[in-house]
Each structure stands twice: as C-alpha cells, then as structure tokens.
Amino acid sequence: MSGTGELAAHLATIVYSVDAVDFTESAIARARQEHADVEGVRWLQLDIERDDPAPLHEDGYDLIVMRLVYPFMRDRGRIVHGLGEQLRDGGALVVITPVVENTPAERRGIALDEDEIVLLGAGWATEERLDADGLAFLVLRGPCHADTRAVEKRPTTGHALTGALAVVTDDAGRVLLGRSRRGMLELPGGKTTGPEDFAAAAVRELGEETGLVADPADAHVVTMLVDDSHGVPRLTAVVRITAWTGTLTNPEPKLFDRWEFFDLHALACVGDVFAPAALALDAVWPGVIPGLPSVVSYAIAADQPPVPGEPAEAGRLRAAMAQTVIDGGWAPSEPVQEALRTVPRHRFAPEANLAAAYESGDRAVITRYDEAGTAISSVSAAWLQADMIEHLGLEPGAVVFEAGSGGYNAELIAHVTEPDGSVVTVDIDPWVVRRTRRFLTEAGSGRVSAVEADAALGAPGHLVPRGGFDASMITYNCWDVAPAWREQLAEGGRLVLPLEMGGYTRAVTFERRGQVLHARHFTYCGFVRDQGQQACTIPSVPLLDGRLTLRFEHGTASDTTGLEEALRGPRHEVTTGITLEAGAYFGSLQLYAATTLPGFCRLVAHQDPNEGVTGIAKDRDAPAVVGEASLAYLLHVQTKDGDRPEDKEWEWVAFAFGEQGLVLAEQLVATVRAWDLHVRVDDNDQHADPDLTVHPAGTPGDHLPAGDVLDKENSRLVFRWPGRDVSLPRPVEHPAARVVTEGV
C-alpha cells in the first residue's frame, strides 16, 4: 500500500480480503482512521525488505500490488522474487510506478527508466504493461524466476584471465551480486594489478564497483578455480570477505545496472550468472547452484572466522522448530534444547528456503541425490536428531564420533558438549565433506573436524582419543554393525545407529560392555542408505512380470520355484482376531515377525490393489514368509468404518497361496497373536522392545545368550522378546549361506 490506503479499501469493496502493508506507523494509523468503515482489510506495519514476513498470509495471495514503492527498494530482485513466491497459482504481481519520461528531472529518483522496467519483467511467464495518469502499470504472471545457468562473456585478452572474485554477505546472510550490462549477474571482482595479491585485489574491486570498504585482513582466499574461457586458461581466486563497512552504491553505471543482496536459496533460479561467479558461489556454498560446468578446484586452508548473519525470520522459525521438538518430548534436557535454539540449521542447507530448513515435522532436507534420483545425503528431521543426541548421554567435554557428515548434526553435538567437547565427523563422499567443511567454516564452532573416509572403518587412528570415543552416532541406515564402531568406543560409551532388521529400521541406542553391545532404547526412524564397504545389496525376485517383488532383507534369496504358478491359483485367508484402531502403532509387530519367523521376507506390490492378486496397496509392502512353492503375507483389513477415527477398526489377516500356504498363514497368525499378548502392552500404542545384544561375528553359539539369533556379516544379533520361550540361542532360519555386499 502507499499513501492513505485508497487502493486497499477499494479492493476490499470488490470482495477481496486484503492485507495492506506499509513500513511507516503514521501511514498505517492514517489509513485505519480514514477507512475505519471498510471491512476485509488488515492494516499491517511491515518493512517487506527487512522485517520477518510472519504477519503475511501463510497461504499466499491471488494478487499483490506494489504501488509507488518499487523505486525506493534496494534489493529489488530479491523482493520481487520473494513476493513471487507468495503468489498462489494463477496469481499476479502488479507494480504501479512513475516512469522517467513522465517525471520532472528533480523527481526522477522516484521513477523507473525503461532499462529498469525491462529488468523488472525478466523471468516472468507473461508481462503486460498499461499506462495511466503518467504511471506504468506492470502486470506480471507465471514463475518469478528462471533456472540458473552459468554463462560466459565475450572472448577476452590473456592478461585478464587471472583475477579475484569477492564473496560478500550482509547482516542477514545474503550474498552481494551485480546485474551487469551484459545481462547477467556477477560478483565484485577483476584482475590483479602490479604486486597486488588476490585478497587485496578483491578488496579494491569491491570498493571500485560497489562503494563498500573492507580491510584486506578480512579477505580470505578460500579456493582457487582453474578452467578456461574460449580456450584460454583462467585462474580465479575466490575471496571470502568477512567484514565490511560503507553504503552500497553503483559507481560504475556503464558496467552495472545495480547491486543488491540475494537470498542463498534463490541462487538456483536467478537466471544467467557469469560462470566464474557461479563457480565461486559454489566454492563457498557447495550445491547452492545445481548443474554447473566442471572445474578444477583447489581449496585453500584459509584461517577464516565464522561469518554471522541471518534474517529475523530464521530466528523465529528456529525457535518454533525447537519448541515443537521439545513439546513432542524428543529433547527433555536443557543442553539439547539450547542447541536446537542456537545452531543455525539453515546455514547447513542453504539451497532450502527458511521454511523448509526449519520444517518441524517428520521431514528431512535432502541435499544430494545419486544418478538414479535416490537421496544419499540429507539434514535429518530435527526431532530425530534431538532424540538420538539425547540417548548418547553426553557430558560437557565429551569427544564424539559421527558417521555420515553434513555439519548441522555435528554442530548440535558440539554445542551439547561445550565448552571443551569435540566431534570427528566422517563421510565417504568427497563432495559432502567439502560442503561440510565450508559450512563449518562459515557457521561452526571450530570444534568439529570433517574427514573423508569410509565411516565403516571408523575414525582415522590419530583422531581416536585414548580409551575410545565417549559416544558415537551413525546417521545412515546400517545393515550391519561395523567392528570399528565397537572397538573405537570407550567402555560404557553409547553408540546410536539406525539399524536395519529385516528391512525395518530403528535408531538403536547401544551401550558397550566389553565386546558386547547392549540395546538400551529403540526409536522408529529412516535414513539414507550406506554407501561404504558395508553397503548391502538386498536380493529381490520379481514376480508376475514385475507386478510384485519379494525382498529378502536378511541377505540371501530363498528358492522361489513354483511361486508364479501358486500366485495364479486360489488365495486363502485366515483371520487373527487381533484388531487395531486408527493411528495405532504396529512397527513392533513388523520387527517381531522379521526377527522370529523362519523364511521371512517382504512382499512389495507395484500396481493398485484392485488390479492385483494380493490386495497390497501400490508401492507398499507386507511382511511375508516363503515355503516350497508357497507364500503367505500379512495385511490389516478394515472391518469397521465411521465418521470419527475412534469408530474405525482394522483386523490383521493372513493371506496365502500354494499348497503350504495355509500352514504358512497359521505361522503368521500365531506370530500376530503372540505379539498382541506379550509385546503390545495395551491399546494406547504402548509396546515392549526386545532385549537385544550384538556380538562379534564368529562368537560360538554356546557363548550367546538365549534368544533368536540374526546373523550378519560382522555381527550376531540376539533378540529376546517378552513372553517368547527361547531357552537356547535359536538362529532365525534364513538361507544365509553368504551375504551379498556392494562396496561404494
């Protein structure tokens, strides 16, 4: 809004619900007074360039009007991008502004010239211009941005191909870029002159091009990039400037249209960026711009201090995320609560917008995919990180091993162990380690060391404290327990890892007692898969032309001869009499079946249930057992419906095919009934966990405690479930002659 709010009042009279915004208190007060009889308007005092946008409508807008304000904005591209993200599908942004040709010379500072109007419309799907009363009315629709691509300038002379680029951020953590007359975004920078070093060149160019002043002591060469421009070798120094003063101006208008600060998450969709600038941004924040050309990069071990800065919105969202985790009971201790409130999660996922970075639900921020599109690195859900850290039982000064780097989780741990604790974090992916090191430099405590190695081998020997790590955490799905994790753990220390048992993952808290790990706690979870030498290829068998798949999660496939024929025959059904209500937890049943049933596997459906023979929902799976040309599996079938959740009910039913199908179904039924009697404590989702111990592979059976034994390549897992009569170690009979592994 602007002035006295006439436009807002008018829109309200034609059935719009209107949020009318101005940054001055006096304008809001006057508008409220003059339009007190108008309903449907919220009058909001808000500086849309600097303030937290929390007061704005969380579901977005069908129409956003900027009336007589655009020329007064500094970071115009960032503001337009942000407002575009606030539009609903089909919505429009309308900019009403004076134009230079209709404005007296003494007032042209409040008007736009034609070049600026062209920039305003760049990146939108459609642009319509109307003129009235000497004002331009620009109606912009469609995407407010374009995918970023790295582009080159025209061929240049050889002496200009050695230079420095300055990477500068403001007090909100936004990066400075200039819109050049070549139609691309660029970083401040240029070639060195005389005896000048790269840091001094970056500082000088920053002042000449933007008016900002920096001390060379605050300029740090972090990376050298080597590529070519039109066949000529090019050497670019990436210089991180950590402090500056002055007012942003445009001293070289013949070269640049303007300079402004951009949100990091927007860098993937700002259009054309000068290739060295795009590569320099990637050197500081790896992954923030996808699809860049290859470049040879030499990281420099610069002594760079952390660089502060975040928008007010980040602090609000972080506090809300922390409170959600605390209210859920996942962070009962004050040190973990304070870590959640303090460590800037968004600084370790700069490609995500703030709302996604601080998502407080059960969602991770995916930061890397493999060629098949599978997530291989992420920032895990905050509640799960808090829960796992809590169960480490950390004390101030603890030294902790973390496998599966990313930076944020390690910094949470470092915060909990302050002031003298430290973390060694290991990852097998060089890109992830490079990214982690950069983010730790930008926003870390200085007490986390990132190492490139296969985490299944533990930490490098020189980083292991005498007596072992006080605690260890693994942050990817583990099919097995690596010996190094036990051997490098101090006696009595705790190891928390997401352990796969029959394909079901639980974050299990173990405590070391000699050569045996004793489980103390289980949390339902899911993580990205292991990429190291412990990575396990799960045998699978397609059935019925790929409409079904059997997954043998314990490592070796059973004989499936005759199953196709059996699946084309009659289906048998055996009810259990065991029911569950809406939202009931039955993960303990899955785990109970996977660790006690001979021949256990998982049956996956790849078609809609009404089109197949199993009734399993598409892309879902069911616990199953396989026999000779026979198969049985377990589903919960709805038996009662109603308008309220408490009126609905499901019953566990075993379905079977083949001559042995009914026998296998009865095994499943017996399993469900035993689980209901001994493991599911009551109807309020309370359930008992097994007594689980992990022993080194090769431990003789007579040295194991009583229970069901699940053999892995490096370990023997012994489960003792409540009420299960197992007086001796009893291997769960899976045809585990060998384990198929795949090194990455």
C-alpha positions in Angstrom: 0.0 0.0 0.0 1.0 3.6 -0.1 -0.5 7.0 0.9 -3.8 6.7 2.7 -4.8 3.2 1.6 -7.4 4.1 -1.1 -6.4 1.1 -3.2 -6.6 -1.3 -0.3 -10.1 0.0 0.6 -11.2 -0.2 -3.0 -10.1 -3.9 -3.3 -11.9 -4.7 -0.1 -15.2 -3.3 -1.6 -14.9 -5.7 -4.5 -14.8 -8.8 -2.2 -11.0 -9.2 -1.9 -9.7 -10.0 1.6 -6.8 -7.5 1.8 -3.5 -7.3 3.7 -2.5 -3.6 3.4 1.2 -3.1 4.2 3.3 0.0 4.8 6.6 0.4 6.7 5.6 3.6 8.5 3.4 3.7 11.6 1.9 7.0 10.6 0.7 5.8 7.2 -1.0 2.8 8.8 -2.6 4.9 11.5 -4.0 7.4 9.0 -5.3 4.6 6.7 -7.1 2.9 9.6 -8.7 6.2 10.6 -9.8 7.2 7.1 -11.2 3.8 6.2 -12.5 2.7 9.6 -15.8 1.7 8.0 -14.2 -0.7 5.4 -14.3 -4.4 6.3 -12.0 -7.0 5.0 -8.7 -5.1 5.4 -5.8 -6.0 7.8 -3.6 -2.9 8.2 0.0 -4.2 8.8 3.1 -2.1 9.6 5.8 -4.1 7.9 9.1 -3.4 6.1 9.0 -6.0 3.4 12.7 -5.6 2.7 13.9 -6.2 6.3 11.2 -7.5 8.6 10.2 -11.0 9.3 7.3 -11.8 6.9 5.4 -13.8 9.6 2.4 -11.4 9.6 1.7 -12.1 6.0 -1.0 -14.6 5.0 0.6 -18.1 5.2 -1.4 -19.4 2.3 -0.2 -16.7 -0.1 -2.1 -14.2 -2.3 -4.0 -14.1 -5.6 -3.0 -10.5 -6.1 0.0 -8.5 -4.9 0.1 -4.8 -5.7 3.2 -2.6 -5.2 2.1 1.0 -5.5 4.7 3.7 -5.8 7.2 1.8 -3.7 9.4 -0.2 -6.1 11.9 2.6 -6.9 12.7 3.1 -3.2 13.8 -0.5 -2.7 17.5 -1.5 -2.6 17.4 -5.3 -3.2 14.7 -5.1 -5.9 15.4 -8.5 -7.5 15.2 -10.3 -4.1 12.0 -8.6 -3.1 10.3 -9.3 -6.4 11.5 -13.0 -6.1 10.1 -13.2 -2.6 6.8 -11.7 -3.5 6.5 -14.0 -6.4 6.9 -17.0 -4.0 3.9 -15.6 -2.1 1.6 -15.8 -5.1 -0.9 -18.6 -5.4 -1.2 -20.5 -8.7 -2.6 -18.1 -11.4 -1.9 -15.0 -9.2 -0.4 -11.8 -10.4 2.0 -9.2 -9.2 1.1 -5.6 -10.2 3.7 -2.9 -10.0 2.5 0.7 -10.2 5.3 3.2 -10.7 6.2 6.5 -12.2 8.4 6.4 -15.3 11.3 8.7 -16.0 9.9 10.2 -19.3 6.8 11.5 -17.4 8.6 12.7 -14.3 10.2 16.1 -13.8 14.0 16.0 -13.6 14.2 16.9 -10.0 12.0 13.9 -9.0 13.4 11.2 -11.3 14.9 9.5 -8.4 11.4 8.1 -7.6 10.8 6.9 -11.2 12.0 3.9 -13.3 13.6 4.2 -16.7 12.9 1.7 -19.5 16.0 -0.4 -18.7 14.8 -0.9 -15.2 11.3 -1.8 -16.3 12.8 -4.5 -18.6 14.8 -5.9 -15.6 11.6 -5.9 -13.5 9.8 -8.1 -16.0 12.6 -10.6 -16.6 11.9 -14.1 -15.6 8.1 -13.9 -15.6 6.0 -16.0 -17.9 3.8 -13.1 -19.1 4.2 -9.3 -18.7 1.5 -6.8 -19.6 2.1 -3.1 -19.5 -0.6 -0.4 -19.1 -0.2 3.3 -18.8 -2.5 5.8 -17.0 -2.0 9.2 -15.4 1.7 9.1 -16.2 2.2 5.9 -14.3 3.2 2.5 -15.6 1.1 -0.5 -14.6 3.0 -3.7 -15.0 1.1 -7.0 -14.6 3.4 -10.0 -14.1 2.3 -13.6 -14.0 3.9 -17.0 -14.0 7.2 -18.0 -12.5 9.0 -15.2 -10.8 12.4 -16.7 -11.7 14.3 -18.7 -14.2 16.6 -21.7 -13.7 20.2 -20.5 -13.1 22.8 -21.2 -15.8 26.5 -20.3 -15.9 27.3 -18.2 -19.0 30.4 -16.7 -20.4 31.3 -13.2 -21.6 32.9 -12.5 -25.0 36.5 -13.7 -25.5 38.9 -11.5 -23.6 42.7 -10.9 -23.6 45.0 -13.3 -21.9 46.2 -10.9 -19.2 42.6 -10.6 -17.9 42.2 -14.3 -17.2 43.8 -14.2 -13.8 41.7 -12.5 -11.2 39.8 -12.4 -7.9 36.1 -12.5 -7.0 34.8 -11.2 -3.7 32.0 -13.1 -1.9 30.3 -10.7 0.5 27.2 -11.2 2.7 25.1 -8.7 4.6 23.8 -8.9 8.2 21.0 -11.3 7.0 23.4 -13.7 5.3 22.5 -12.7 1.8 25.2 -12.6 -0.9 26.0 -9.5 -3.0 25.6 -9.7 -6.8 25.6 -7.1 -9.5 23.3 -7.0 -12.5 25.7 -6.2 -15.3 25.0 -4.5 -18.6 25.8 -7.9 -20.2 22.5 -9.2 -18.9 24.0 -11.5 -16.2 24.7 -11.5 -12.5 28.3 -11.1 -11.4 30.3 -10.9 -8.2 32.5 -7.9 -7.5 36.0 -8.6 -8.8 38.6 -8.3 -11.5 42.2 -8.8 -12.3 45.2 -8.1 -10.1 47.4 -5.1 -10.7 51.1 -4.8 -10.1 52.4 -6.6 -7.0 48.8 -6.8 -5.6 47.8 -10.2 -4.1 44.4 -11.8 -4.7 42.9 -10.7 -1.4 43.9 -7.0 -1.9 42.6 -7.2 -5.5 39.2 -8.4 -4.3 39.0 -5.6 -1.7 40.0 -3.0 -4.2 37.5 -4.2 -6.8 34.7 -4.3 -4.2 35.3 -0.7 -3.4 35.5 0.4 -7.0 32.4 -1.5 -8.1 30.1 -1.2 -5.1 31.3 1.5 -2.8 31.8 -0.9 0.1 35.0 -0.8 2.1 36.9 -3.9 3.5 40.2 -4.4 5.2 42.5 -6.9 3.4 42.8 -8.7 6.8 39.1 -9.6 6.5 39.6 -11.0 3.0 40.4 -14.7 2.8 41.3 -16.7 -0.3 39.3 -19.9 0.2 39.6 -21.6 -3.2 41.5 -21.3 -6.5 39.5 -22.3 -9.6 41.1 -23.3 -12.8 39.1 -23.5 -16.0 39.2 -21.9 -19.4 37.4 -19.2 -21.3 37.1 -19.6 -25.0 40.1 -21.9 -24.9 42.3 -19.7 -22.8 43.3 -20.9 -19.3 41.6 -19.0 -16.5 42.7 -18.8 -12.8 40.2 -17.3 -10.4 40.7 -16.7 -6.7 37.6 -17.0 -4.6 38.0 -14.4 -1.8 35.6 -14.5 1.2 35.2 -11.1 2.8 34.0 -11.5 6.3 33.6 -7.8 7.3 32.9 -4.6 5.5 31.6 -1.0 6.0 30.1 1.7 3.8 26.9 2.2 1.8 26.1 0.1 -1.2 26.2 2.3 -4.4 26.8 1.8 -8.1 29.9 3.8 -9.0 30.2 2.2 -12.5 26.7 2.5 -14.1 28.2 1.9 -17.5 29.1 -1.6 -16.4 26.3 -2.5 -13.9 22.6 -1.7 -13.7 22.6 -2.2 -9.9 24.0 -4.1 -7.0 21.8 -6.0 -4.5 21.9 -8.8 -1.9 20.3 -12.2 -2.8 18.9 -15.0 -0.6 21.1 -18.1 -1.0 18.1 -20.4 -1.6 17.2 -18.2 -4.6 20.5 -18.6 -6.4 19.2 -21.7 -8.2 16.6 -19.7 -10.1 18.0 -16.2 -10.8 18.7 -16.7 -14.5 22.1 -16.1 -16.1 25.2 -15.9 -13.8 28.7 -15.3 -15.1 30.4 -18.7 -15.0 33.3 -17.8 -12.7 30.9 -16.1 -10.3 28.6 -19.2 -10.3 31.6 -21.4 -9.6 32.8 -19.1 -6.8 29.4 -19.2 -5.1 29.5 -23.0 -5.3 33.0 -22.9 -3.8 31.7 -21.1 -0.7 28.3 -22.9 -0.6 28.6 -26.2 -2.4 25.4 -27.3 -4.0 23.6 -23.9 -3.9 23.6 -23.7 -7.7 22.9 -27.1 -9.4 24.2 -28.2 -12.8 27.4 -26.2 -13.0 30.2 -26.9 -15.5 33.1 -28.9 -14.3 36.1 -27.0 -12.9 39.4 -27.9 -11.2 39.2 -26.5 -7.7 42.0 -26.2 -5.1 40.8 -25.5 -1.6 43.0 -23.2 0.4 43.2 -23.8 4.2 42.4 -20.2 5.0 42.1 -19.1 8.6 38.7 -17.6 8.1 36.5 -16.8 11.1 32.8 -17.8 11.1 30.6 -15.3 9.3 27.5 -14.3 11.2 24.2 -13.1 9.8 20.6 -14.2 9.4 17.2 -12.7 8.8 14.8 -12.2 11.7 12.6 -14.9 10.2 15.3 -17.5 10.7 15.4 -16.9 14.5 11.6 -17.1 14.7 11.4 -20.3 12.7 14.3 -21.9 14.7 12.6 -21.1 18.0 9.3 -22.6 16.7 11.1 -25.7 15.5 12.8 -26.2 18.8 9.6 -25.7 20.7 7.8 -28.3 18.5 10.6 -30.8 19.2 10.5 -30.0 22.9 6.8 -30.3 23.2 7.0 -33.7 21.5 9.2 -35.0 24.2 12.2 -35.5 22.0 14.5 -33.1 23.8 14.0 -33.3 27.5 17.4 -32.0 28.5 18.3 -28.3 28.6 21.6 -28.7 26.6 19.8 -30.3 23.7 17.0 -27.7 23.9 19.6 -24.9 23.8 21.4 -26.5 20.9 18.2 -26.6 18.9 17.5 -22.9 19.7 21.1 -21.8 18.9 22.7 -23.7 16.0 21.6 -22.2 12.6 20.1 -25.2 10.8 19.5 -23.2 7.6 23.3 -22.4 7.3 23.8 -26.1 6.6 21.2 -26.3 3.9 21.5 -23.0 2.1 19.7 -24.3 -1.0 16.4 -24.7 1.0 14.2 -21.7 1.9 13.9 -21.0 5.6 10.5 -22.6 5.9 11.8 -25.9 4.5 15.1 -25.7 6.5 13.2 -25.4 9.8 10.3 -27.8 8.9 9.4 -29.1 12.3 7.5 -32.2 11.1 8.9 -35.5 10.1 10.8 -34.3 7.1 14.5 -34.2 6.3 16.1 -31.7 3.9 17.6 -33.7 1.0 20.9 -32.2 0.0 22.3 -34.7 -2.5 20.9 -37.3 -4.9 22.7 -40.1 -6.9 22.3 -40.5 -10.6 19.1 -42.6 -10.1 17.5 -39.8 -8.1 17.9 -41.6 -4.8 18.6 -39.4 -1.8 22.2 -40.1 -0.5 22.7 -37.1 1.9 20.4 -35.0 4.0 19.8 -32.9 7.1 17.6 -35.3 9.1 14.4 -34.3 10.8 15.1 -32.2 13.9 13.1 -34.4 16.3 15.1 -37.4 15.3 18.4 -35.7 15.6 17.4 -34.5 19.1 16.2 -37.9 20.1 19.4 -39.6 19.0 21.6 -37.0 20.7 19.6 -37.3 23.9 20.3 -41.0 24.0 24.0 -40.5 23.6 24.0 -39.4 27.2 26.6 -36.7 26.5 28.5 -34.7 29.2 30.5 -31.5 28.7 33.9 -32.2 27.3 32.8 -35.4 25.6 34.7 -36.5 22.4 32.2 -37.9 19.9 32.4 -39.8 16.6 29.8 -39.1 13.9 29.4 -41.1 10.7 27.6 -39.6 7.8 28.6 -35.9 7.7 26.6 -32.8 6.8 27.6 -30.5 9.5 24.4 -29.5 11.3 24.1 -32.6 13.5 27.7 -32.5 14.4 27.4 -28.8 15.5 24.4 -29.8 17.6 26.5 -32.4 19.3 29.4 -29.9 19.7 27.0 -27.4 21.3 25.8 -30.0 23.8 29.4 -30.9 24.8 30.7 -27.3 25.1 32.9 -25.7 26.1 35.6 -28.3 25.6 33.9 -31.2 23.7 34.7 -32.0 20.1 33.3 -34.1 17.2 35.0 -36.1 14.5 32.6 -36.5 11.6 33.4 -38.8 8.7 31.8 -39.3 5.2 32.8 -41.3 2.2 31.6 -38.7 -0.4 34.3 -36.0 -1.2 31.6 -33.5 -2.2 29.8 -33.9 1.1 33.0 -33.5 3.1 33.9 -30.4 1.1 30.5 -29.0 1.7 30.6 -29.8 5.4 34.0 -28.1 5.8 32.8 -25.0 4.1 29.6 -24.7 6.2 31.5 -25.4 9.4 33.9 -22.6 8.5 31.0 -20.3 7.7 28.8 -21.1 10.7 30.6 -23.6 13.0 32.1 -23.6 16.5 35.5 -24.7 15.4 35.2 -27.9 17.4 34.1 -30.2 14.6 36.6 -32.0 12.3 35.3 -33.3 8.9 37.2 -36.3 7.5 36.8 -38.0 4.1 36.9 -41.8 4.7 34.6 -44.8 4.8 32.9 -44.4 8.1 32.5 -48.2 8.4 36.3 -48.2 9.2 35.8 -45.7 12.0 37.8 -42.6 12.5 41.5 -42.3 11.5 43.6 -43.7 14.3 45.3 -40.3 15.2 41.8 -38.8 15.9 40.6 -41.6 18.2 41.1 -40.4 21.9 42.9 -42.7 24.3 40.4 -45.1 25.7 38.0 -44.5 22.8 35.2 -42.1 21.9 32.8 -41.2 24.7 29.9 -41.7 22.3 29.3 -42.4 18.6 26.4 -41.7 16.3 25.8 -43.1 12.8 23.4 -41.1 10.6 22.7 -43.5 7.8 20.9 -46.8 7.6 23.1 -49.7 8.7 22.5 -53.3 7.6 25.3 -54.4 9.9 27.3 -53.1 12.9 30.9 -52.3 11.9 33.5 -53.7 14.3 35.3 -50.4 14.3 32.3 -48.7 15.9 32.6 -51.0 18.9 36.4 -51.1 19.0 36.7 -47.3 19.0 34.0 -46.8 21.6 35.0 -46.3 25.2 33.9 -48.9 27.8 30.4 -47.9 28.9 30.1 -45.5 26.0 27.0 -45.3 23.9 26.5 -45.9 20.2 23.3 -44.8 18.4 22.7 -46.1 14.9 19.8 -46.7 12.5 19.9 -50.5 12.3 18.1 -52.4 9.6 16.5 -55.6 10.9 14.5 -57.4 8.2 14.2 -54.2 6.3 12.8 -52.3 9.3 14.9 -49.5 10.7 15.2 -48.4 14.3 17.6 -45.9 15.8 19.0 -48.3 18.5 21.0 -46.9 21.5 23.7 -49.4 22.5 26.0 -49.4 25.4 29.4 -51.1 25.3 30.2 -53.8 27.8 33.4 -55.5 26.7 32.9 -57.0 23.3 29.1 -56.9 23.5 26.8 -54.0 22.7 23.6 -54.0 24.8 20.5 -52.2 23.4 19.0 -49.6 25.8 16.4 -47.8 23.6 14.7 -48.1 20.2 13.3 -45.2 18.1 11.3 -45.7 14.8 13.2 -43.9 12.0 14.5 -43.9 8.5 17.8 -42.6 6.9 19.6 -42.6 3.6 21.4 -45.8 2.7 25.0 -46.7 3.5 27.5 -46.1 0.6 30.6 -47.7 2.1 32.0 -51.2 2.2 29.1 -52.2 4.4 26.6 -51.3 1.8 24.3 -54.3 1.3 22.6 -55.2 -1.9 19.2 -56.6 -0.9 18.3 -59.7 -3.0 15.0 -59.3 -4.7 12.9 -61.5 -7.0 10.3 -60.1 -9.4 7.0 -62.0 -9.8 4.1 -61.8 -12.3 6.0 -59.8 -14.9 7.2 -57.3 -12.3 3.8 -56.6 -10.7 5.2 -58.0 -7.4 8.6 -58.2 -5.8 9.9 -60.3 -3.0 12.7 -58.6 -1.0 14.9 -60.9 1.1 16.1 -58.3 3.6 18.3 -60.7 5.6 20.8 -61.0 2.7 20.1 -64.1 0.6 17.1 -65.1 -1.5 15.0 -68.2 -0.8 14.0 -70.6 -3.5 11.0 -69.2 -5.3 10.4 -72.0 -7.8 6.7 -72.5 -8.3 5.6 -69.2 -6.8 4.4 -67.7 -10.0 2.1 -70.7 -10.6 0.9 -70.5 -7.0 0.1 -66.8 -7.3 -2.2 -67.7 -10.2 -4.1 -70.1 -8.1 -6.6 -69.7 -5.2 -5.9 -67.2 -2.4 -6.5 -68.5 1.2 -7.5 -66.2 4.1 -7.0 -66.7 7.8 -8.2 -64.1 10.3 -6.3 -63.4 13.5 -9.0 -61.9 15.7 -6.5 -59.1 16.5 -7.7 -55.6 15.9 -6.2 -52.2 15.9 -7.7 -48.6 15.9 -7.0 -45.6 13.7 -3.4 -44.4 14.1 -2.3 -47.4 16.1 1.5 -48.2 16.0 2.4 -51.7 14.8 6.0 -51.2 14.0 6.9 -53.6 16.8 4.9 -56.3 15.0 6.9 -55.9 11.9 10.1 -56.1 13.8 8.9 -59.1 15.9 8.0 -61.0 12.7 11.3 -60.1 11.0 13.4 -61.4 13.8 11.4 -64.6 14.8 9.9 -66.1 11.7 11.8 -68.6 9.5 11.7 -67.7 5.8 10.8 -64.0 6.5 10.8 -61.6 3.5 8.8 -58.6 2.3 6.2 -58.7 -0.5 6.1 -55.4 -2.5 3.2 -54.5 -4.9 3.7 -52.3 -7.9 0.0 -52.0 -9.0 -3.2 -50.8 -7.5 -4.7 -53.4 -5.1 -7.9 -53.8 -7.1 -5.8 -54.8 -10.1 -3.5 -57.4 -8.4 -3.9 -60.7 -6.7 -2.6 -59.6 -3.2 -4.6 -56.6 -2.1 -1.4 -54.8 -1.1 -1.5 -51.1 -1.8 0.6 -49.9 -4.7 4.3 -49.3 -3.8 3.7 -50.7 -0.3 4.9 -53.9 1.2 3.7 -56.6 3.6 5.6 -59.0 6.0 5.7 -62.4 4.3 7.1 -65.9 4.6 8.1 -68.2 1.8 7.8 -72.0 1.7 8.0 -74.6 -1.1 6.1 -73.1 -4.0 4.0 -71.3 -1.4 3.7 -67.8 0.1 1.8 -66.1 3.0 1.7 -62.5 3.9 0.1 -60.2 6.5 -2.3 -57.3 6.0 -4.6 -55.2 8.2 -8.1 -55.1 6.7 -10.7 -52.5 7.7 -13.6 -54.1 9.4 -15.4 -51.0 10.8 -15.9 -47.6 9.4 -17.4 -44.3 10.7 -17.2 -40.6 10.6 -14.9 -40.4 13.7 -11.4 -42.0 13.9 -12.5 -43.9 17.0 -15.3 -45.5 15.1 -12.9 -47.2 12.7 -11.2 -50.6 13.2 -8.9 -52.9 11.3 -8.1 -56.6 11.8 -4.9 -58.4 11.0 -5.5 -61.1 8.3 -3.1 -63.6 6.8 -3.4 -64.4 3.1 -1.7 -67.3 1.4 -1.0 -69.0 -2.0 0.2 -72.5 -2.7 -0.1 -76.0 -1.1 1.8 -74.9 2.0 0.1 -71.6 2.1 -2.4 -72.3 4.9 0.5 -73.7 7.1 2.5 -70.5 6.5 -0.6 -68.4 7.2 -1.1 -70.1 10.5 2.5 -69.2 11.4 1.8 -65.6 10.7 -1.5 -65.8 12.7 0.4 -67.3 15.7 3.0 -64.5 15.4 0.4 -61.8 15.5 -1.3 -63.3 18.5 1.9 -63.7 20.4 2.8 -60.1 19.6 -0.6 -58.9 20.8 -0.3 -60.9 24.0 3.3 -60.1 25.0 4.6 -57.2 23.0 1.7 -54.8 22.5 1.2 -53.9 26.1 -2.1 -52.0 25.7 -4.4 -50.2 23.2 -2.6 -46.9 23.7 0.2 -47.8 21.4 2.4 -48.9 24.3 4.7 -51.7 23.2 7.7 -53.6 24.6 11.1 -53.6 22.9 13.2 -56.7 22.7 16.3 -57.4 24.8 18.9 -57.1 22.0 22.6 -57.7 22.2 25.2 -57.5 19.4 28.1 -59.9 19.4 31.2 -60.1 17.1 30.8 -62.5 14.1 32.2 -65.9 14.9 31.0 -65.9 18.5 30.2 -69.6 19.2 26.5 -70.3 19.8 27.2 -71.6 23.3 28.7 -68.2 24.2 25.5 -66.4 23.2 22.5 -65.7 25.5 19.2 -67.4 24.9 17.1 -65.8 22.1 16.5 -65.6 18.4 19.8 -65.1 16.5 20.1 -63.0 13.4 23.5 -63.4 11.7 25.0 -60.5 9.8 28.5 -60.4 8.1 30.3 -58.7 11.0 28.0 -59.4 14.0 25.5 -61.8 15.6 22.3 -60.1 16.9 20.4 -61.9 19.6 16.8 -60.9 20.3 14.8 -61.9 23.4 11.2 -60.8 23.1 8.8 -60.7 26.1 6.9 -63.9 26.5 8.8 -65.7 23.9 10.0 -69.1 25.2 13.6 -69.4 23.9 15.8 -71.2 26.3 18.7 -71.6 23.9 20.2 -69.5 21.1 18.0 -70.2 18.1 19.0 -69.0 14.7 16.2 -67.5 12.7 16.3 -69.8 9.7 17.1 -67.7 6.7 19.2 -69.3 4.0 22.1 -67.0 4.9 24.9 -69.0 3.3 26.5 -65.7 2.3 25.8 -62.0 2.4 25.9 -60.0 -0.8 27.6 -56.7 -0.3 28.4 -53.9 -2.6 31.3 -51.5 -2.0 30.9 -47.9 -3.0 
